[in-house]
């Protein structure tokens, strides 16, 4: 974690002049603030955001572990003059230096929300070549940017949940019909990814309130399945884990691209469970949310593709409306609870060929 992850405040909880349980900065009555506990080591005034240290504690600053956020002041043997402290909770080493003290909680929060926090100066210089053009989506962590050197458009993502190895692998081994990864930078618990911008409309936008014909849906599913097959056939397979309409792009020249590797992971055959449950409700396989018989595998993506097929044809998930036969028989096998009973990529492509 970055040295500047530690929140600190020099002022004490109350001055001698201020009445007990009143903020020393704005003099708000702390007892009326929701959750206030006078036995807590410190309190952040909800009125002015002043950090107030309990007056009976001989602390000049609040020190928190960069790694686990545990309160270091409360750990046995801690001293503000130690220069460096190994957290008793997680074992992380924390520099205890005055130069990293935040003047206010606002400054601390601003630094915490900086998507480039903790990256190297070299990486920051490289990222400065990308100028924001627009934001994408509604989360604020995906931006359309232009490289000032080559003039090309790219997508810049700031991720807090990710598998870095997925992006590094795809940067080294780009796959057809997936955005090429331009650069990957890791800071303090965040990953900044710059990838190729793919113009076009998402399948979600294309569908709108309509549906596709069976032939159109089958053709789309075959194209997506071929992309997944390429992912699954890498030397260490990658599982997408978030196949859904908003992650599929149809380009003006008729190409289909699969986007968004944010929930992806490298496949490990001996895993019995996912360490993090990720995915989108409705499309996520049972094993993605802790209800399957194994961890996520390539057949996790087959489940999502089966759900997508039903949605493309009916506008609904199978529990609400089933696609007509013989397509639903294919979908039904895709979405089996037991992943071993689902199609492989090649088997699904063959089954779709028989329908198409």
VOPAGU-2260 file (C-alpha; in pm, 1 decimal, decimal comma):
REM VOPAGU-2260
SITE   aa  ch    i         X         Y         Z
SITE  UNK   A    0       0,0       0,0       0,0
SITE  UNK   A    1     106,0     357,8     -58,9
SITE  UNK   A    2     261,1     555,0     224,8
SITE  UNK   A    3     -21,2     802,7     181,6
SITE  UNK   A    4    -285,7     543,9     261,6
SITE  UNK   A    5    -257,1     625,6     632,8
SITE  UNK   A    6    -506,4     874,4     769,8
SITE  UNK   A    7    -368,2    1100,5    1037,0
SITE  UNK   A    8    -477,5    1406,1    1230,7
SITE  UNK   A    9    -263,7    1622,2    1461,3
SITE  UNK   A   10    -535,6    1788,3    1666,6
SITE  UNK   A   11    -671,9    1629,8    1981,9
SITE  UNK   A   12   -1031,5    1530,3    2030,1
SITE  UNK   A   13   -1131,3    1830,7    2240,6
SITE  UNK   A   14    -959,2    2148,4    2346,1
SITE  UNK   A   15    -968,5    2267,8    2705,6
SITE  UNK   A   16   -1202,3    2548,3    2602,8
SITE  UNK   A   17   -1458,6    2328,8    2426,7
SITE  UNK   A   18   -1742,8    2163,8    2619,3
SITE  UNK   A   19   -1728,5    1783,6    2643,7
SITE  UNK   A   20   -1882,0    1597,7    2346,8
SITE  UNK   A   21   -1871,8    1900,2    2118,3
SITE  UNK   A   22   -1658,4    1925,3    1804,6
SITE  UNK   A   23   -1352,6    2147,1    1850,9
SITE  UNK   A   24   -1385,2    2277,3    1496,1
SITE  UNK   A   25   -1753,4    2347,3    1433,0
SITE  UNK   A   26   -1881,2    2298,1    1791,2
SITE  UNK   A   27   -2150,6    2057,2    1675,3
SITE  UNK   A   28   -2311,1    1846,9    1949,2
SITE  UNK   A   29   -2149,9    1507,4    1885,9
SITE  UNK   A   30   -2405,9    1322,7    2097,7
SITE  UNK   A   31   -2668,6    1401,9    1833,6
SITE  UNK   A   32   -2464,7    1250,0    1551,8
SITE  UNK   A   33   -2577,0     901,3    1452,3
SITE  UNK   A   34   -2356,3     627,1    1592,5
SITE  UNK   A   35   -2152,0     855,0    1818,8
SITE  UNK   A   36   -1967,3     660,1    2087,5
SITE  UNK   A   37   -1763,1     855,6    2342,5
SITE  UNK   A   38   -1569,3     537,8    2426,5
SITE  UNK   A   39   -1438,0     506,8    2070,8
SITE  UNK   A   40   -1071,0     603,1    2021,5
SITE  UNK   A   41   -1167,0     869,3    1769,6
SITE  UNK   A   42   -1468,5    1015,4    1593,2
SITE  UNK   A   43   -1513,2    1191,7    1259,4
SITE  UNK   A   44   -1754,8    1481,0    1305,0
SITE  UNK   A   45   -2033,4    1438,5    1050,5
SITE  UNK   A   46   -2074,6    1815,5    1034,5
SITE  UNK   A   47   -1726,2    1936,3     940,9
SITE  UNK   A   48   -1539,6    1601,9     897,8
SITE  UNK   A   49   -1288,9    1694,2    1168,7
SITE  UNK   A   50   -1116,4    1387,2    1311,3
SITE  UNK   A   51   -1132,4    1403,0    1688,6
SITE  UNK   A   52    -914,9    1188,3    1915,4
SITE  UNK   A   53   -1053,1    1090,4    2255,3
SITE  UNK   A   54    -903,9    1332,6    2509,8
SITE  UNK   A   55    -776,5    1070,1    2755,1
SITE  UNK   A   56    -561,4     905,6    2486,6
SITE  UNK   A   57    -212,4    1046,2    2448,9
SITE  UNK   A   58    -218,4    1021,8    2070,0
SITE  UNK   A   59    -112,1    1300,8    1839,3
SITE  UNK   A   60    -220,9    1123,6    1521,9
SITE  UNK   A   61    -448,4     837,1    1414,8
SITE  UNK   A   62    -238,2     568,0    1246,5
SITE  UNK   A   63    -398,5     291,2    1042,5
SITE  UNK   A   64    -236,8      -7,9     874,4
SITE  UNK   A   65    -181,6      37,4     502,9
SITE  UNK   A   66    -275,4    -325,7     444,2
SITE  UNK   A   67    -568,8    -416,3     669,5
SITE  UNK   A   68    -676,2     -73,9     804,4
SITE  UNK   A   69    -636,5    -189,8    1164,5
SITE  UNK   A   70    -582,9      88,3    1420,1
SITE  UNK   A   71    -209,0      76,3    1489,7
SITE  UNK   A   72    -227,1     310,2    1789,3
SITE  UNK   A   73    -420,4      42,9    1979,5
SITE  UNK   A   74    -167,8    -233,7    1913,5
SITE  UNK   A   75      54,4    -326,4    2208,6
SITE  UNK   A   76     392,7    -158,7    2203,3
SITE  UNK   A   77     308,1      92,4    1929,2
SITE  UNK   A   78     487,3     426,7    1945,3
SITE  UNK   A   79     450,8     727,4    1720,4
SITE  UNK   A   80     829,2     765,3    1732,3
SITE  UNK   A   81     905,0     412,3    1609,0
SITE  UNK   A   82     969,4     513,0    1248,2
SITE  UNK   A   83     827,8     184,5    1120,4
SITE  UNK   A   84     568,5     -53,8    1259,5
SITE  UNK   A   85     477,7    -412,6    1173,1
SITE  UNK   A   86     101,5    -453,2    1203,8
SITE  UNK   A   87       6,6    -714,1    1463,7
SITE  UNK   A   88    -307,1    -799,9    1265,3
SITE  UNK   A   89    -172,5    -866,4     914,5
SITE  UNK   A   90     206,6    -844,5     938,6
SITE  UNK   A   91     229,5    -549,8     700,7
SITE  UNK   A   92     512,2    -301,1     753,5
SITE  UNK   A   93     396,6      60,6     792,1
SITE  UNK   A   94     628,8     363,5     772,7
SITE  UNK   A   95     546,9     604,1    1056,0
SITE  UNK   A   96     671,7     935,3     919,1
SITE  UNK   A   97     548,8    1290,6     955,8
SITE  UNK   A   98     574,5    1363,5     584,7
SITE  UNK   A   99     280,7    1130,9     520,7
SITE  UNK   A  100      38,7    1295,1     762,8
SITE  UNK   A  101    -287,0    1415,4     609,8
SITE  UNK   A  102    -404,3    1759,8     715,1
SITE  UNK   A  103    -770,6    1660,2     699,2
SITE  UNK   A  104   -1003,3    1373,2     626,4
SITE  UNK   A  105   -1101,4    1546,8     301,6
SITE  UNK   A  106    -739,4    1527,7     185,2
SITE  UNK   A  107    -725,1    1162,7     288,7
SITE  UNK   A  108   -1047,0    1071,2     104,7
SITE  UNK   A  109    -933,8    1259,1    -204,4
SITE  UNK   A  110    -612,7    1058,2    -207,6
SITE  UNK   A  111    -799,7     731,0    -148,1
SITE  UNK   A  112   -1023,2     805,4    -447,5
SITE  UNK   A  113    -733,7     890,0    -677,6
SITE  UNK   A  114    -739,7     605,8    -934,7
SITE  UNK   A  115    -364,9     642,6    -991,9
SITE  UNK   A  116    -274,3     619,1    -624,1
SITE  UNK   A  117      38,8     416,8    -567,2
SITE  UNK   A  118     158,3     370,2    -924,5
SITE  UNK   A  119     517,1     447,1   -1013,7
SITE  UNK   A  120     626,1     785,6   -1146,9
SITE  UNK   A  121     716,2     616,9   -1476,1
SITE  UNK   A  122     368,1     469,1   -1507,8
SITE  UNK   A  123     207,6     802,6   -1420,5
SITE  UNK   A  124     414,6     968,3   -1694,9
SITE  UNK   A  125     302,5     709,4   -1948,1
SITE  UNK   A  126     -61,7     750,9   -1846,8
SITE  UNK   A  127     -34,8    1126,5   -1886,0
SITE  UNK   A  128     -28,3    1064,4   -2261,6
SITE  UNK   A  129    -395,3     966,6   -2246,9
SITE  UNK   A  130    -640,3    1255,5   -2237,2
SITE  UNK   A  131    -996,8    1195,2   -2124,7
SITE  UNK   A  132   -1260,1    1230,7   -2396,0
SITE  UNK   A  133   -1566,0    1097,0   -2216,2
SITE  UNK   A  134   -1679,1     865,1   -1938,5
SITE  UNK   A  135   -1825,6     525,5   -2022,0
SITE  UNK   A  136   -2096,2     359,9   -1813,7
SITE  UNK   A  137   -2220,7     503,0   -1486,3
SITE  UNK   A  138   -1951,0     393,3   -1241,9
SITE  UNK   A  139   -1692,9     663,5   -1315,1
SITE  UNK   A  140   -1408,8     409,9   -1334,0
SITE  UNK   A  141   -1412,1     363,5   -1713,1
SITE  UNK   A  142   -1309,9     643,3   -1947,4
SITE  UNK   A  143   -1272,3     695,2   -2318,9
SITE  UNK   A  144    -928,7     848,5   -2372,0
SITE  UNK   A  145    -717,2     966,3   -2664,3
SITE  UNK   A  146    -344,8     901,1   -2690,5
SITE  UNK   A  147    -184,5    1238,4   -2762,3
SITE  UNK   A  148      99,2    1069,5   -2953,3
SITE  UNK   A  149     -85,4     843,6   -3198,1
SITE  UNK   A  150    -424,9    1017,2   -3182,1
SITE  UNK   A  151    -606,8     685,5   -3131,9
SITE  UNK   A  152    -894,5     624,0   -2892,5
SITE  UNK   A  153    -855,1     379,8   -2605,1
SITE  UNK   A  154   -1051,2     270,4   -2300,7
SITE  UNK   A  155    -894,0     336,0   -1960,6
SITE  UNK   A  156   -1022,5     133,7   -1664,2
SITE  UNK   A  157    -954,1     167,4   -1292,6
SITE  UNK   A  158   -1021,8    -164,6   -1119,4
SITE  UNK   A  159   -1030,9    -258,4    -750,9
SITE  UNK   A  160   -1136,9    -620,9    -806,3
SITE  UNK   A  161    -932,0    -795,5   -1072,2
SITE  UNK   A  162    -695,4   -1074,1   -1168,7
SITE  UNK   A  163    -386,5    -896,8   -1298,0
SITE  UNK   A  164    -260,0   -1214,0   -1466,3
SITE  UNK   A  165    -561,9   -1215,0   -1697,9
SITE  UNK   A  166    -469,0    -876,9   -1842,9
SITE  UNK   A  167     -98,8    -959,7   -1865,2
SITE  UNK   A  168    -175,7   -1281,8   -2050,2
SITE  UNK   A  169    -406,4   -1108,5   -2297,4
SITE  UNK   A  170    -150,3    -833,5   -2348,2
SITE  UNK   A  171     109,6   -1098,7   -2441,3
SITE  UNK   A  172    -135,5   -1318,9   -2633,2
SITE  UNK   A  173    -407,3   -1099,3   -2787,5
SITE  UNK   A  174    -710,6   -1290,1   -2906,7
SITE  UNK   A  175    -924,9   -1227,0   -3211,0
SITE  UNK   A  176   -1249,4   -1039,6   -3141,4
SITE  UNK   A  177   -1135,9    -915,2   -2802,0
SITE  UNK   A  178    -991,0    -569,1   -2729,1
SITE  UNK   A  179    -610,8    -563,2   -2733,1
SITE  UNK   A  180    -458,1    -467,4   -2400,2
SITE  UNK   A  181    -225,4    -170,7   -2446,7
SITE  UNK   A  182     -89,4    -128,3   -2093,0
SITE  UNK   A  183    -138,2    -250,4   -1735,6
SITE  UNK   A  184     -29,1     -57,1   -1425,5
SITE  UNK   A  185     -78,8    -169,0   -1066,4
SITE  UNK   A  186     -87,7      66,4    -767,7
SITE  UNK   A  187    -211,4      12,8    -415,3
SITE  UNK   A  188    -482,2    -247,2    -456,6
SITE  UNK   A  189    -590,3    -100,1    -790,4
SITE  UNK   A  190    -521,4    -186,2   -1148,9
SITE  UNK   A  191    -520,6      63,8   -1433,0
SITE  UNK   A  192    -579,5     -95,7   -1773,2
SITE  UNK   A  193    -557,3      74,4   -2111,7
SITE  UNK   A  194    -717,1    -125,3   -2391,5
SITE  UNK   A  195    -824,3     -90,6   -2752,3
SITE  UNK   A  196   -1148,4      98,2   -2807,6
SITE  UNK   A  197   -1402,1    -104,3   -3006,7
SITE  UNK   A  198   -1663,8     119,6   -3173,2
SITE  UNK   A  199   -2015,0     -10,9   -3216,8
SITE  UNK   A  200   -2332,7     -93,5   -3027,4
SITE  UNK   A  201   -2362,7    -338,0   -2742,2
SITE  UNK   A  202   -2594,0    -632,6   -2783,4
SITE  UNK   A  203   -2796,1    -481,4   -2499,2
SITE  UNK   A  204   -2846,9    -163,1   -2702,7
SITE  UNK   A  205   -2924,5    -363,5   -3015,0
SITE  UNK   A  206   -3186,8    -571,5   -2841,0
SITE  UNK   A  207   -3357,2    -283,3   -2663,7
SITE  UNK   A  208   -3714,3    -404,4   -2612,9
SITE  UNK   A  209   -3701,3    -642,8   -2907,9
SITE  UNK   A  210   -3574,3    -996,8   -2960,1
SITE  UNK   A  211   -3375,2   -1175,6   -3229,1
SITE  UNK   A  212   -3493,7   -1448,7   -3458,2
SITE  UNK   A  213   -3371,7   -1797,3   -3371,5
SITE  UNK   A  214   -3131,6   -1787,7   -3666,9
SITE  UNK   A  215   -2987,4   -1450,9   -3557,3
SITE  UNK   A  216   -2954,2   -1561,4   -3194,6
SITE  UNK   A  217   -2787,3   -1888,9   -3290,7
SITE  UNK   A  218   -2541,8   -1706,1   -3517,2
SITE  UNK   A  219   -2458,6   -1460,8   -3236,9
SITE  UNK   A  220   -2412,8   -1741,9   -2985,9
SITE  UNK   A  221   -2177,6   -1930,4   -3219,2
SITE  UNK   A  222   -1960,7   -1622,1   -3262,6
SITE  UNK   A  223   -1943,6   -1560,1   -2887,3
SITE  UNK   A  224   -1875,5   -1927,7   -2820,7
SITE  UNK   A  225   -1582,0   -1921,9   -3063,0
SITE  UNK   A  226   -1433,3   -1629,1   -2870,5
SITE  UNK   A  227   -1482,9   -1815,7   -2543,2
SITE  UNK   A  228   -1324,3   -2125,1   -2695,9
SITE  UNK   A  229   -1010,3   -1921,7   -2770,8
SITE  UNK   A  230   -1001,8   -1803,1   -2409,4
SITE  UNK   A  231   -1055,4   -2153,0   -2275,5
SITE  UNK   A  232    -785,3   -2304,8   -2499,6
SITE  UNK   A  233    -501,6   -2083,4   -2377,9
SITE  UNK   A  234    -219,9   -2273,1   -2207,1
SITE  UNK   A  235    -376,6   -2157,8   -1881,2
SITE  UNK   A  236    -745,5   -2113,2   -1963,4
SITE  UNK   A  237    -917,3   -1784,6   -1881,7
SITE  UNK   A  238   -1279,0   -1787,2   -1767,3
SITE  UNK   A  239   -1470,6   -1473,4   -1863,3
SITE  UNK   A  240   -1739,6   -1507,0   -1591,6
SITE  UNK   A  241   -1953,3   -1215,4   -1712,1
SITE  UNK   A  242   -2098,9   -1302,0   -2052,7
SITE  UNK   A  243   -2405,1   -1078,2   -2095,6
SITE  UNK   A  244   -2556,0    -840,8   -2356,3
SITE  UNK   A  245   -2375,3    -529,0   -2232,2
SITE  UNK   A  246   -2037,0    -701,9   -2271,3
SITE  UNK   A  247   -2087,4    -793,9   -2636,5
SITE  UNK   A  248   -2018,8    -533,5   -2906,0
SITE  UNK   A  249   -2142,1    -539,4   -3264,6
SITE  UNK   A  250   -1913,3    -327,1   -3480,8
SITE  UNK   A  251   -2028,4    -128,7   -3787,8
SITE  UNK   A  252   -1859,7    -385,4   -4015,7
SITE  UNK   A  253   -2051,8    -675,3   -3860,8
SITE  UNK   A  254   -1784,4    -814,7   -3626,1
SITE  UNK   A  255   -1875,1    -939,6   -3278,6
SITE  UNK   A  256   -1642,2    -860,7   -2987,5
SITE  UNK   A  257   -1645,4    -983,3   -2627,8
SITE  UNK   A  258   -1549,2    -713,4   -2377,2
SITE  UNK   A  259   -1488,5    -661,2   -2006,7
SITE  UNK   A  260   -1251,9    -901,8   -1833,5
SITE  UNK   A  261   -1309,7    -740,7   -1493,5
SITE  UNK   A  262   -1464,5   -1053,9   -1340,9
SITE  UNK   A  263   -1234,8   -1295,7   -1525,3
SITE  UNK   A  264    -994,2   -1538,4   -1363,1
SITE  UNK   A  265    -728,5   -1788,3   -1459,7
SITE  UNK   A  266    -864,5   -2141,8   -1445,3
SITE  UNK   A  267    -716,6   -2372,4   -1182,2
SITE  UNK   A  268    -842,2   -2726,7   -1223,6
SITE  UNK   A  269    -783,8   -2830,6    -862,0
SITE  UNK   A  270    -990,3   -2546,9    -708,3
SITE  UNK   A  271   -1305,8   -2653,3    -524,5
SITE  UNK   A  272   -1458,0   -2308,8    -480,1
SITE  UNK   A  273   -1419,2   -1950,6    -602,8
SITE  UNK   A  274   -1237,3   -1722,7    -361,0
SITE  UNK   A  275   -1449,1   -1428,9    -480,1
SITE  UNK   A  276   -1802,2   -1457,3    -606,3
SITE  UNK   A  277   -1841,6   -1234,5    -911,6
SITE  UNK   A  278   -2085,1   -1216,5   -1199,5
SITE  UNK   A  279   -2420,9   -1074,2   -1300,4
SITE  UNK   A  280   -2746,8   -1200,7   -1156,7
SITE  UNK   A  281   -2932,6   -1418,2   -1404,3
SITE  UNK   A  282   -2622,1   -1494,0   -1611,5
SITE  UNK   A  283   -2393,6   -1610,6   -1328,9
SITE  UNK   A  284   -2362,6   -1987,8   -1295,7
SITE  UNK   A  285   -2437,1   -2149,0    -957,6
SITE  UNK   A  286   -2065,9   -2204,6    -885,7
SITE  UNK   A  287   -2003,4   -1829,1    -924,4
SITE  UNK   A  288   -2228,1   -1754,2    -628,2
SITE  UNK   A  289   -2133,3   -2046,2    -404,5
SITE  UNK   A  290   -2405,1   -2294,3    -500,3
SITE  UNK   A  291   -2229,0   -2521,3    -744,8
SITE  UNK   A  292   -2029,9   -2842,3    -704,3
SITE  UNK   A  293   -1696,6   -2688,5    -802,5
SITE  UNK   A  294   -1513,1   -2362,1    -871,2
SITE  UNK   A  295   -1565,6   -2162,9   -1190,9
SITE  UNK   A  296   -1447,1   -2341,4   -1503,6
SITE  UNK   A  297   -1483,6   -2294,1   -1880,1
SITE  UNK   A  298   -1831,7   -2444,1   -1843,5
SITE  UNK   A  299   -1923,9   -2145,6   -1624,9
SITE  UNK   A  300   -1918,8   -1936,9   -1942,7
SITE  UNK   A  301   -2132,5   -2198,2   -2121,3
SITE  UNK   A  302   -2399,7   -2145,6   -1854,7
SITE  UNK   A  303   -2403,9   -1769,7   -1917,4
SITE  UNK   A  304   -2416,1   -1823,7   -2293,0
SITE  UNK   A  305   -2718,5   -2052,5   -2251,8
SITE  UNK   A  306   -2895,8   -1783,4   -2052,1
SITE  UNK   A  307   -2799,8   -1526,7   -2315,6
SITE  UNK   A  308   -2945,8   -1744,5   -2591,5
SITE  UNK   A  309   -3280,6   -1759,5   -2413,4
SITE  UNK   A  310   -3281,7   -1383,1   -2353,3
SITE  UNK   A  311   -3197,3   -1305,0   -2715,4
SITE  UNK   A  312   -3493,1   -1510,1   -2839,7
SITE  UNK   A  313   -3756,7   -1443,9   -2570,5
SITE  UNK   A  314   -3643,8   -1131,8   -2385,9
SITE  UNK   A  315   -3655,2   -1332,5   -2061,0
SITE  UNK   A  316   -3462,0   -1585,2   -1857,1
SITE  UNK   A  317   -3581,4   -1947,4   -1887,9
SITE  UNK   A  318   -3762,5   -1941,4   -1552,5
SITE  UNK   A  319   -3999,1   -1678,3   -1694,5
SITE  UNK   A  320   -4021,8   -1784,1   -2058,4
SITE  UNK   A  321   -3852,9   -2065,5   -2243,1
SITE  UNK   A  322   -3723,6   -2046,7   -2598,6
SITE  UNK   A  323   -3902,1   -2274,5   -2846,2
SITE  UNK   A  324   -3774,5   -2620,9   -2928,4
SITE  UNK   A  325   -3536,1   -2749,5   -3044,4
SITE  UNK   A  326   -3337,2   -2449,1   -2921,4
SITE  UNK   A  327   -3447,4   -2484,5   -2561,5
SITE  UNK   A  328   -3311,1   -2837,4   -2541,6
SITE  UNK   A  329   -2969,1   -2688,9   -2621,3
SITE  UNK   A  330   -3018,4   -2408,2   -2367,2
SITE  UNK   A  331   -3131,1   -2657,0   -2103,2
SITE  UNK   A  332   -2807,2   -2850,6   -2134,4
SITE  UNK   A  333   -2605,0   -2526,8   -2115,9
SITE  UNK   A  334   -2761,1   -2431,1   -1782,2
SITE  UNK   A  335   -2740,1   -2761,9   -1596,6
SITE  UNK   A  336   -2670,2   -2716,8   -1224,8
SITE  UNK   A  337   -2381,5   -2962,8   -1243,5
SITE  UNK   A  338   -2113,1   -2807,8   -1465,7
SITE  UNK   A  339   -1997,4   -3154,9   -1578,2
SITE  UNK   A  340   -2333,1   -3205,8   -1748,6
SITE  UNK   A  341   -2302,4   -2892,1   -1964,4
SITE  UNK   A  342   -2162,5   -2872,0   -2316,2
SITE  UNK   A  343   -1798,6   -2804,4   -2385,2
SITE  UNK   A  344   -1728,5   -2515,9   -2624,7
SITE  UNK   A  345   -1689,5   -2747,5   -2922,2
SITE  UNK   A  346   -2000,2   -2947,0   -2831,2
SITE  UNK   A  347   -2211,3   -2632,6   -2804,2
SITE  UNK   A  348   -2088,9   -2500,4   -3138,8
SITE  UNK   A  349   -2179,9   -2834,4   -3299,1
SITE  UNK   A  350   -2524,7   -2833,6   -3135,1
SITE  UNK   A  351   -2587,6   -2479,5   -3261,1
SITE  UNK   A  352   -2471,4   -2575,8   -3610,9
SITE  UNK   A  353   -2735,9   -2848,1   -3611,6
SITE  UNK   A  354   -3003,2   -2591,8   -3529,4
SITE  UNK   A  355   -2876,3   -2325,5   -3767,9
